[in-house]
Amino acid sequence: MASNEQPSSSDPKGDIEAIEDVTTKERIEDTSGKDKAAEFLQNANQNVVLSAEDNARVLRKIDLTILPIMLAVYFLQQLDKSTLSYASVFGLVKDAHLGGQDYSWLGSIVYVAQLVMQPVIAFFLVKLPTGKFAAAMVLCWGIVLSCMSVAKNFKGLLATRFFLGCFEASVAPTFIAITQMWWRRSEQTNRNASWYAMNGVTNMVGSLLAWGLGHIHSTALHSYQIIFLACGLLTVVFSIVVFLFMPDSPVEAKFLNDHDKLLAVERLRDNQMGVVSTEWKWEHVTESLLDLKTWFWFSLIFSISIPSGGITTFGPLIINSFGFDSFKTILLNIPFGAVQIIATMGGAALATYTKRKGPVLALLCIPPIIGCVILLCIPHAKAHKGPLLVGYYLISVYPGISPLIYSWSSQNTAGETKKKTTTAVLFIGQSAGNIIGPHLYTTTEAPEYRRGLLSNLVLFIALIILVILTTLYLMLLNKKHAKRRVAVGKSAVVIDKSMMNVQERAVHDAIDENEASESKAFDDETDLKNEDFIFVY
């Protein structure tokens, strides 16, 4: 997609061999309605030579600056969200006089808030600076969690949990947007998995933290109040780090010099997805809502979020039903986190290696299916602790599914407003599933929790069917784009360099040295309108 134009002698990078041959010179007469990257390249008005060495150097800077902040924020978000489940084993249910569906609603209300907030967040992510927006949201939810320590009844807990959900609703959509604007499609799956894998780290470190805080004896505060206050204040402090060090886009990144900013933008050309635009386009909204792909993503994430919502809220209580005391229940949640990390990172690595999301998603559904069958068939009693724990840990493979759905959706969507709208629909589906999930488990059904586990089994099977249908539809879209390219005089076959690793790019560029530059990469075109867009399945 990029030409093989040689750099001028005045170019400071001209003496570097362009092993990864991506040499372009953008001359755009009108950048109105286009991506910020188009204006940035026009103003630079110079050749951009991206060698393999430069690419590795810039990528390393991005990974070492952006990714650690994302990892820490997502860890805190999941930790703060999980404080309810930790508090449940330290007397919160009894002290707050929670009965019937009260505890389930405390789990669900966060996702009610997230569902309501998604359209607003989608708009803000287009119109507001991404880094500053993220910092503000982290600060607000940290303050709200700290306030949970003074809530003494169901109404107080419900109100604080609702506002916690409002502010936490921004995290995953923001991170998907950040991943799209900083990394190539071939790099995005592992980065999405990295920050999502902090769920597993939270289950491990958070369980130890809750175990330690639970041993603090205070005449003024209950153990669960200490947990709420400590986690909330930690989040408030870290929001300052986000504000200072999270850039709004590659164009504004202070940790990159002017030349490296050009390289960071050029790296993303083959994505055909743009970088960032602050213009809200209603035609993108319409296309997203009418795009069948959008509803496949919705259905996939909805189907996995129902089991996720239930197990996240009731996981410690399920372990407790095996016959363990409160402290052992917390500690036995640690292997659950380890399995989550392995499944999330392993699934992402396999999907990156095979360049296929569908088969890996189907594969990740199999262990939870086996785990559900084990927990449904074996009585929940002390005599069966070993097999029951094995079943529970097999179910804990399910977190590897969600980040692959995030990546699958984000890598198949282009156009700034369409990306944000599609992500909003995706997280509305996730929120709806998480609302329903806890209500399929009730404390009155302890210790078997049969209804919840049976519904989870059905949904994991449904996921496999949805993955197959989604894959077939994406293949159909690629065929339609190939016909459109032929109709406008282009080659039917387009090599998707955005999914290539460095070695594959070097081989491809050595063979095809006369590949023409594409002008739509930063035109803020949607995936359906840009015939050069390649759908990945």
Disulfide bonds with the S-S distance in Angstrom:
none
